[in-house]
Amino acid sequence: MVRFIVGEKGTGKTKLMIDMANEVSKASKGHVVYIDRDNNHIYDLDRSLRFINAGEFQIENLKAFYGFLCGVISQNFDIETIFIDGMRVISNAQDECLKGFVENLEKLNKEFEVDFIVSMSRNPDNVPEFLKAYL
């Protein structure tokens, strides 16, 4: 499954993501990963989650971020769900690049059975047509 949580800045996406991640981690038999751009919410997450501050790495585009995700998955084949919150490289991506990124997430989902929950700061009325199936 690939799912996007879309809303403008300040609409509660992060709170929703944190609550979802904490709930998923309780029921998960594998590992749950939470990727954020900084450490601001590290103490809001259950300690059983693997937290990654992606802001510590120089991720400048979606291809680099895809490679980053592949690296995360390659280090632990027990990952069931990856939450991706607050990554500007996703929210600021052009639609064509975003489409390719979503297709790559779908491939990772099928190949490694990892679910992705991704937050994106955009007006929900302005998301591209291809993304509406993932909301």
Beta strands, then each sheet from edge to edge (+ up, - down):
strand 1: 2-7
strand 2: 31-36
strand 3: 50-53
strand 4: 79-84
strand 5: 115-121
sheet 1: 1+ 5+ 4+ 2+ 3+
end
